[in-house]
Amino acid sequence: MVGEHGPSQGLRVSDVIPEEQELVEVGPTATVGEALRLLGRTKFLSVPTAKHLGVFDLLDAALLLTAMSGDDPTKFTDMAVADAVKSCLDYRLAENPSFDPTGAIDAEAPLSELISMMWGGWHRVLAGDKVISQFDVVKFMTRHMDLLLKDKKQLVKDLFLKQTNNEVITAKASDSAMKVVAMLTTHAISAVPIVDDQDGRLVAVFSASDLRCLGDASKLDTLKFDVIEFLKMSSSGDATKRPLVTNGDLSYASIGLPQTCSPDDTLDLVLFKIVALEVHRLFVVDDLHKPIAVVSLSDLMQVFLLGGVPTGSS
């Protein structure tokens, strides 16, 4: 694991910065709508503002949508990104006075400091003019797992199913998309699994990445639709797009299949699956395909940092 005296001693933040990464940023006078359209084109989940005024994140978009749900929709897309970043930081500081608002780290700092920040709530961190994501760290750890992980054969059920506070927050397929957006903010999570109203099986996932389509202000009204209809119209979700057909039911066939794992899967299999499928979480499902836990990138940060049992998904 990444610890002070572990095999990764000496690793720096710079070791996990993708070599191919190009700086993509928005000007401080850009609007939220412009930022969302940029994220839609690049398929990124966040974008820094010029002059390092902050990072605009899709979770910021969820927070703003929830706060402005009763307002004219154009107020959301026309809002300046700089104002959006400040508003969201003010909200998070009010909710958690110990929250570190900088979201930045020195490229030569120990890798363990970066992972600690990410475990503490930062999904993406600025290092100079580069943005490092949790996914970048997971890819690095997966490539070097034989050197950096003490026990890559730990089971999902031992790492993630023994915590009473790892409850899965779910939404029903009939819930409105706006209700699910509010759940992202209320529970401070980046995705919500969608279950069938009748049998509770996992049928879809709504994540913050699905909000990229709202760079087109005309689509804001679709948040009033049920979440399944919204997902059918959104092309920016993080589920692998392939037909989902269960017992001949075509209701969810055009959405894509949420990626899952078994309680008996090993840590190395989970890492390989997340990296290969380029997803940000796996849902742990039972024999009836009902979600019983989530393995998020934040959970993996804790595994990397402590080598112990995570305290819950974020």
Secondary structure, DSSP 8 states (H G I E B T S, - for coil): ---TTSTTTT-BGGGGS-TT-----B-TT-BHHHHHHHHHHHT-SEEEBGGG--EEEHHHHHHHHHHTTTS-THHHHTSBHHHHHHHHHHHHHHH-TT-----B--TTSBHHHHHHHHHTT-SEEEETTEEEEHHHHHHHHHHTHHHH-S-TT-BHHHHHSS-TT-----EETTSBHHHHHHHHHHTT-SEEEEE-TTT--EEEEEEGGGGGGGGSGGGGGGGGSBHHHHHHH-S--SSB-----BTTB-TTTTT-B--EE-TT-BHHHHHHHHHHHT-SEEEEE-TTS-EEEEEEHHHHHHHHHHSS------
